[in-house]
């Protein structure tokens, strides 16, 4: 079972989430601060981080950015509110998904499994392909730009794999939510838009004038044109 690092300053939430996930077989390390969470990364070596947004001193956004400097480790933000500011700031920092507290253990478990599935290659295609200076290795799950490997979060990687598999095809935000995030209901398009912005920062020469990840106004996103 995946090893989960829970960074949450509320002891009741930390105890409740920890108890629920341990009962489902997870090995869990729960800490109360961002500093302790960063220290636990090397000591505990988790497969995924559950990260509270509103932490004292070093908040969740700062912790997320620190992790993203060196790691593709999946991160799910925990927030007490689902308002635009909290969610967008967390996603822009590099979180793969978010959960509004309080949440049932089965909901958290489902999100954990969905995020971890993004670390596996999608069915149907393998091998490596090159688009301009961007090389996508679908077997090794790596992406390089001009020979330099890019550090992509799981959601960014899966989004790029899906878009680049069908150049010029336009995908709606709802389709991408269902495929990348496995949100089968009428989900939150902010997940898609924030992930696209982060991905453009990494794959585009000029993110404001994207060559690879194109917006089709009123419809969604596509990969290309490539010329």
N, C-alpha and C positions, 0 to 999 in steps of 0.2 A: 504494500500500500504506500502511496505517496507520503513523504515526510513533509509536514506543514509547520512553518514558522509563523506564529500568530503574534503580531505586534499591536497591542491594545492596552491602553492605560486604565480602562474601567475593569476592576477586578471581577465584577459580576458577569460582564460579557466575556471576559477572558476565561472564567471558570465554566460558564455555560457552553460556549463554543468548543472549548477544549474537551469537556466531558462528552459532548455529542460526537465529535470527530474521533475521539479515542474509542468510543463504543463501536464505531464503524470500522475500526481497525487501523486508523492512522497513528503514526508516531508523531507526537506534537510537542513543540517547544513554545511556551507562552512567556512573553516578556512585556514589560510595562512602558518601555521608552524606546525612542528611535535609536539612541546610542547603544542600548543593550541589544536591539535587533540587529544592527550592523555588526556588532561583535559576535552575535550568534551565527551569522552567515557561515563563517569559517569553522566554528566549533561544531555546529549542528548539521551543516550541509543539507539544507532543505531542498525539496523538489519544487516548492511553491511557497509564496509569502502571502498571508492575509494581513493587510496593513491598514490600520485605522488612520483616517485622514486627520482627525483632530487630536494630535498628540501634544503633550507639553514640551516646551523648549524646542527640540528638533521635530517639526511636524511631519505628517505623512508625505506631503509633497516633497519636502527636502530629502527624506529617507528614500523615496522612490527615485529621485534624480541621482542620488549617490549610488544606488544599486545599478541603475541603468548606465552609469559611466563605464562599467566593466562587465556587466552580466546580462544575459538573456533570460534570467530566471523569471518564470511567470509570476505576476503580481496581480492580486485582486484587492481593490480598495474597499474598505468598509467605511460607510458614511452614515451619520445619523439623519441626514437630510438628502433628498434627491434633487435639490434645486440646481439650477444651471451652474452657478458659480462653483459649488463644491465638486460637482461631477466633472465639469470641463477642466478645471484646474488639475484634478487628479489624473484624468486621461491624458492631458497634455504633458504631464510629468513622465508618462510612460507606462501607466497601469494598463493591463490587458482587459480588465473588466471591473465592474463595481457592484456592490451589494448594499442596499439600504437596510440599516438596522432598525428594529430587530428582525432577524431572519431565522426561519426554521433550519434545523440541521440538514434536512434533505435538500433544501434550496442551496445551501452552501456547498454541500457535497456534489450536487449536480454541476454547479459552476466550476468547481475544482476539476472535475473530470473533463468538462468541456474545454477548459483552458489547456489542460495537459494533452488533450488529443491534438491540439494545434502543433505539438512538437513532433508529430508523425507525418510522414509523407501522404498527401492525398492519393486515393486510389486512381488508377487509370493512366498515369504517365510517369515516366522515369527518365533518367539521363540528364544531360546538360544542354542548355541552349543559350545563345548569345544574342542580345538585342543592343546594338550600338556598343557602348563601353560597359554594358551591364551583362553579367553572366549569372544565370540562375541554374543551380545544380539541384534538380528535383530529387535525386537519389540521396545525395549527401546533405540536403537541406542547408545549403550555404548559398550566399549571394556575394559576388564581388563586383566592384566598380573600378574600372581602369586597373585591374589587378589587385586591388586592395579589398580584403574581406570586410563586409559590412556587419555590424553588430545589430541584428534585428530582434525585437521582442517577438514572442510567439504569434501574437495577433498581426503584427506587421508582416512577418514572414508568410503566414497563411494567406493574408490578403494579397500580397504580391504574387504568390504562387497561383492563386485563383485567377487574378486579372490577366497575368501574362500567359496563362494557358490558352486564352482565346483572344488574341490581339484584335482590336477594333470592335469587339462585342461590348455592348453597353449593359452594365449590371445595375439594377436599382439598389438603393440603400437597403430596402427590405430583404432583397435576395442576399446581399452580402451579410446582413445580420443573421440570416438563417444559416448561411454556409459557414461563415467564419466564427461567429459567436454562438451559433446554435440557439438563437432566440427565435423560436418558432411563432411566437405571438407578435402583435404589432409592436415591435421593439423600439429602442431608443436610437435614433439616427445619429445622435451625438457620438456614439461609439465609433461609427464608421467615419464620420467627418474628422474626429480627432486623430484616428489612426492614419487616415490619408495624409493629414498635415504632418504627422511625425515621419511617415514613410517618405514623403517628398523631401523633407530636410536631409534625408540620407541618400536617396537615389538620384535626385535632380541636381544639375549644375546650378540652376537658378530656380529655387522652389516656387517663386511667384510666377514663373513662366514655365510650367512643367512640360517636359517632353514625353515622359513615360506614363505618369498617372494623370490622365486627362479628365476634367469635369465636363459632363454633358448636362447643361442647365435644364432643370425640370425633369431629368431622368435619372442620373446617377453618375457612374464612373466607368472609364474604359482604359485599356492599356494601349498606348500609341497616340498619334502616328509615330513610326519608328525611323522615318527618313530624316 
